[in-house]
Amino acid sequence: MIKIAIDGPGGAGKSTLAKAVAAKMGIVYVDTGALYRTIGYYVRQHDVAPDDTEGVIACLDDIRIEVKYEDGKQNVYLNGENPGDKIRTPEMSMYASKVSAIPKVRAFLLDTQRDIAKKNSVIMDGRDIGTVILPDADLKIFLTASEECRAKRRYDELIARGQNVRFEDVLAEMNQRDTQDSTRDVAPTAAADDAILLDNTDMTFEQTVDKVIELANNCK
């Protein structure tokens, strides 16, 4: 079994990369960000502000999250229903960032994430996988790219989903989230001491995938 942790700021391509590596290596991909987005989605649906800590905590008693792997894809179910792309909007990115800064929210999801890793060879991506969720990971990577490059990737992703967004707004929201995630008191975005820094600004997607697989194979 192998555990791979990929951390880094938004728009670095962590999720897309992790999915591709998982498919090529035949291991389980765990989209941890989707878990926080799902909580953010529930909070938003119930008109609770994401920075209303007590309000968010009160919601947890009514939230049941299940992770299912269907046709090789991770789906997150919220109280029995799959919200799909509704959790993938820029607004839900901001909600996810804010609710994930609440210690009780992180504790609420910690066991779910670690339990999956106990039972499977996994690759997880997020912002504190190597430092908090899987500190014993066999391979830790901190994936990053320039701000403009990351914003362009996120913009292209949203446009492909049919969302009406402006590049300038995506860049501004990404910079705001970078600041929130890197300066928060609880589990800030940071590279683990033993993580490998991988800047893929000037790398193709295929080159990035091949590099991670090469690093993973060196761990065996």
Secondary structure, DSSP 8 states (H G I E B T S, - for coil): --EEEEE--TTS-HHHHHHHHHHHHT-EEEEHHHHHHHHHHHHHHTT--TT-HHHHHHHHTT--EEEEEETTEEEEEETTB--GGGG-SHHHHHHHHHHTTSHHHHHHHHHHHHHHHHHS-EEEEESSIIIII-TT-SEEEEEE--HHHHHHHHHHHHHHTT----HHHHHHHHHHHHHHHHH-SSS-S---TT-EEEE-TTS-HHHHHHHHHHHHHHH-
